[in-house]
Amino acid sequence: MMLHSTLGRFRLLLWLQGLSYVLLLFVAFPLKNAGILPQSVTWFGNLYGFLFLMYMLFMVSLYTTQKWRLRRPIALFFVSFIPLGNFIYDFFVFRKMDQGQRIVK
C-alpha cells in the first residue's frame, strides 16, 4: 500500500498537488474567463497553494531524512510547474523504485 511509507505518502501528495495544478489551469481559468464562475480561480488557487506548500515542506523533509542528492528536490521543484509533470516524474522515477530497480539518489 502506498501510505505505509514516507515516500508513499509523498507520492500521494505529489499526485494531489499535480491534480490541483491541472484543475487550476484547465478548469478554473476557463471557468473564470468564460464568466461562468469567476471565483473558481480563488478556490482552486487556495487549494493549489496549500498543497504546494505541503509538497515543498514534505520534499525538504525527505531530502534530509532520505539523504537524497540535491538534484532530486531541484528536479521535483521545477517539475511541479509543468502541467502533468508530477505524474510523469512519478511514472519514470518513483515507479522504478517500486519495481526494485536501482535509482541514484
C-alpha positions in Angstrom: 0.0 0.0 0.0 1.2 3.5 -0.9 0.5 5.1 2.5 2.6 2.8 4.6 5.9 4.6 3.9 7.0 8.2 3.9 7.9 8.0 0.3 4.4 6.6 -0.5 2.7 9.5 1.3 4.9 11.9 -0.6 3.9 10.3 -3.9 0.2 10.7 -2.9 0.9 14.4 -2.1 2.8 14.6 -5.5 -0.3 13.4 -7.3 -2.7 15.6 -5.3 -0.6 18.7 -6.0 -0.3 17.8 -9.7 -4.0 17.3 -9.9 -4.8 20.6 -8.2 -2.4 22.4 -10.7 -4.1 20.8 -13.7 -7.6 21.7 -12.3 -6.4 25.3 -11.7 -5.1 25.7 -15.2 -7.6 23.7 -17.3 -10.8 24.1 -15.2 -10.7 27.2 -13.0 -9.1 29.6 -15.5 -11.5 28.7 -18.3 -14.5 29.0 -16.0 -13.3 32.4 -14.9 -12.6 33.7 -18.4 -15.9 32.4 -19.6 -17.6 34.3 -16.8 -19.4 31.2 -15.6 -17.7 31.0 -12.2 -15.3 34.0 -11.5 -14.4 32.9 -8.0 -13.2 29.4 -9.2 -9.6 30.6 -9.5 -9.6 31.8 -5.9 -10.9 28.4 -4.7 -8.6 26.3 -6.8 -5.7 28.7 -6.2 -6.1 28.4 -2.5 -6.2 24.6 -2.7 -3.2 24.5 -5.0 -1.2 26.9 -2.8 -1.8 24.8 0.3 -0.9 21.6 -1.5 2.2 23.2 -3.0 3.4 24.4 0.4 2.8 20.9 1.9 4.6 19.4 -1.1 7.7 21.6 -0.6 7.8 21.0 3.2 7.5 17.3 2.7 10.1 17.3 0.0 12.6 19.1 2.2 11.9 16.6 5.0 12.5 13.7 2.6 15.7 15.4 1.3 17.1 15.4 4.8 15.9 12.1 6.1 16.4 10.0 2.9 19.8 11.6 2.1 18.8 12.5 -1.4 21.2 14.3 -3.7 20.3 17.9 -4.2 19.3 17.3 -7.8 16.2 15.4 -6.9 14.5 18.2 -4.9 15.5 20.7 -7.5 14.0 18.5 -10.2 10.8 18.0 -8.2 10.5 21.7 -7.7 10.8 22.6 -11.4 8.6 19.6 -12.4 5.8 20.9 -10.2 5.3 23.9 -12.5 4.9 21.8 -15.6 1.3 20.6 -16.2 1.3 16.8 -15.8 5.0 17.0 -14.8 4.4 15.4 -11.4 2.7 12.4 -12.9 5.4 11.9 -15.5 8.1 12.2 -12.8 6.3 9.7 -10.6 6.0 7.3 -13.5 9.6 7.4 -14.6 11.4 7.7 -11.3 9.3 6.6 -8.3 7.7 3.6 -10.1 11.2 2.3 -10.9 11.9 2.4 -7.1 8.7 0.3 -6.6 9.9 -2.3 -9.1 13.2 -2.6 -7.2 15.4 -1.0 -9.9 18.3 0.9 -8.6 17.8 4.6 -8.7 20.6 7.1 -7.9 19.5 9.2 -5.1 
